[in-house]
């Protein structure tokens, strides 16, 4: 049984007219669409400023220190008052502490050692880490020695460095350099391995050479991890400073702290610790600002 052409054309015309008016046949009528909901009030975990909380924390710790020291909950030999720390800072600034050197000389000596070793580590460890990420040969060469010495404490190989390089500045800078090298190399390698194959294939499809892929694709993608490794490495450098200045040092913040501990000058010890921590904290803030400028896309991909 065939349907007349006139009936088919009439049905088609009716359907077209219904569609024009925004209507459909009862059998084909779609379910009513629900209005779209907009979700608001949610954000990433940990997002937001913590400056006020940090300020309250610091003020609370200082207040607790002042109360505990003035009420002598802890003997002054173990916890001097904040006023005693300020007096120790003034004495150290004028050179009226053990050794007779002013604080600026200690400060300069420690900065040269730490940041000199850190700069050498950045210049050597980052290329090594990138090579480990892009070459299995480089990974096979550098990975075993780095993984071997990385968990060793600096005091474990300090005697060997003194035997090999003596007690001058070379051994001190080398010790801090080794402490900074491993985290920098491992962070650079991890950053390179985080590059997706789609990014690399896209660069090759546009005619890039292997060196151009490393320069324009791999390095920018690895830069956030490299900057994080720099922050970690400078922290290791400052923690190794005291161990490095144990080796016949006559100036340096670590040497000042060690010398004061021999005479039970707890105020000078705490003052030196606070200075080392403050310098490291300020450099970490600088690295955070540099990170927001160099890698503005971090956390937005």
CORLINFEN-V565484 format. One record per helix or strand. SS is the DSSP state (@ for helix, = for strand). FROM is the first residue (numbers start at 1). TO is the last residue. If there is no record, write none. Layout:
# CORLINFEN-V565484
SS|FROM|TO, SS|FROM|TO
This chain:
# CORLINFEN-V565484
@|5|20, @|26|28, @|51|70, @|82|93, @|103|134, @|136|150, @|154|165, @|169|193, @|197|205, @|210|244, @|253|262, @|266|294
